């Protein structure tokens, strides 16, 4: 029997595909996983499930996951909350920790990183924030371009206009592979 056998995780993310894949991976590691895509669903699930952990996305549609941190902690003071985001910044990490998050990870992440952060992240009551390594600027740029492209439903001209880039410059940036973070396997 694994260490996670009785541990409950509430996965709060409005990206259904990501949530489904991560939920399946955490379940395979022995966790009992419930998912929620909105603030209301998350609060209902937290009341019913009484999770040990919450994995929370920074952006929940038009809402901020940061605002949900104190609400979840009001329900369960000992809940360990891991904030995930595709839009990493040190300011966001610091704000998440101030609001009571246990740890903070920049997407993309895999289930092993999530489990490690839930179990070995910062300690509640410490005056020190967990170690945070910001992704390279080129990686953040790539992710931002991809987000805007998705918002524009793949329309290159509209994406270029919103980003303030020439269309050909954007196409050149899109033809390159995303920058890998140092230490990431190739």
N, C-alpha and C positions, 0 to 999 in steps of 0.2 A: 504494500500500500504506500502511495506517495505521501510526501509531507503535505501536499495541497489537498488531500482527500476531502477534508471538511471545510475548506476555505471557500468563501463566497465572494465573487467579483461582480460588480455592477459596471458594465461597459456602456458609457454614454457618448455616443458619436452619431451625427446625422448622416454620415457616409455609410450607407447600408452594406455595401460590399466590404469595406474595410472592417466594419463591426462584425460582420458574419465570419470573415477569415480569421480575425483575431480571436473571436469567441470560440471558434472551432479549435484553434491552436491552444488556447488556454484550457479548454475542456480536455483536450488530449493530454495535458500536463496535470490533470486531476482536479481542476477547479470546477466549482459549480458556477456557471456564468449566466447572468441575465443581461439583456441589452435594452437600451432606451435611446430614442432619437431626438427627444425634446426635453425641455426642463420639466414639464408636467409629468411625462412618462418616467423621468428619472426620480422625481420625488415620490411618486406612487410606488415604484419598484423598490426604492430605498426603505420605505415604510414596511413593505411586505417582506422583502428579502432579508433585511438587516445585514447588509454585506460587511465583510471584513475589509474589503478594498473597493475603491471606485477608480476606474480609468476614465478620465474625462477629457473630451476634446475642447480646445480653446474656443473654437467657433461652432456654435450649434445653430445653424441657419442664420437668423438675424440677431441671435442672442450671444452673449459672451459666457463661456464656461467659467470665467473668473467669478462672476456673480453667483454662480451655483455653489461654489466651494463653501462659503459660510452657512448656506441653507442646509447642505448635506451634513455639515458638522454639527449644526443645531439638532438634527435628528439623531446622529450617532457621533458623539464626541471623540470616540477612539477610532473612527474610520480613517484609513490611510488612503489619501487621494493622490493619484498620479495624473498630472496634467500633461496632455499630448498636444502638440501643435505643429502645423506645417509652416508656421510663420514665426520662427524662433527669434527671440531677442532677449538680451540680458534683462532689460526692463520688465518684460513679461514674466520671466522666470522669478525675479525678485518679488514682483507683485503677487504671483501665485503662492510663493512661500509665505509672504506676509499674511495672506488670507487664510493660510492653514494647510496648503497642499503639502503632502509628504515629500514629493519629488516632482521633477519636470523633465520631459524628454521631447526632443525635436523629431518629427517624422522625417523620413520613414523609420519605423522601428519594427522589430520582430518580437515574437512572444517571449523569447528568452530575455531580451532587454527589459521588457515590461515586468516579468517575474523578478528579475534581479533588482529593478528599481523599487518594486513594491516591498520586497523583503529587506533590501540593503540600502535604501535611500537615506536621506537625512533623518534625524531622530527628532521627534516631537519634543519641544522644549529647548533644543539646542539653539545657541545664538548664531550658529554658522549655517549658511545656506549650503545645499548640496553642490558638489562640483559641477560646473556647467561649462561646457566647451561649445561656443557658438559655431555653427557651421560656417564654412568659408563663404565669403561674400558672393562669389560666383555661383555657389550652390543656392544661396538665397535668391539671387537674381533669376536663376533657372526656375525655381519653384514659383516665384511670383509671376513670371511669364506664363507658366503652365496654368496657374490659377486664373489669370486674366483671359487666357485663351479658352479655357473651359467656360468661363462666364459669357464669352462671346460666341459660344457654340462652334468653335473651330474657325471662325471668320478671321483670317489673317489681317485683312485691311482694317477691320474694326479694332482688333487687338493692338495693332501698330499705332492706331490713332489714340487709343486710351493710354498706351505706354509712352507716347510722345516719341516714337521711333519711326524711321523710314521703313516701309514695308519690306524692302530688300534686306535691310539690316536685321529686322526681326526674323526673316526667313533664314538668314545666315546663322543667327543665334539658335534657332530651332533645329537646324541641321546638325548641330554639335550635340554630343552626348552630355548628360548631366555630369557635373563635377562630383567626384566621389570625395567623401570626407576622409581625412587622413586616418589610416589604420583600418579602413573598410576593406573587406576582401574584394578582389577584382572579379 
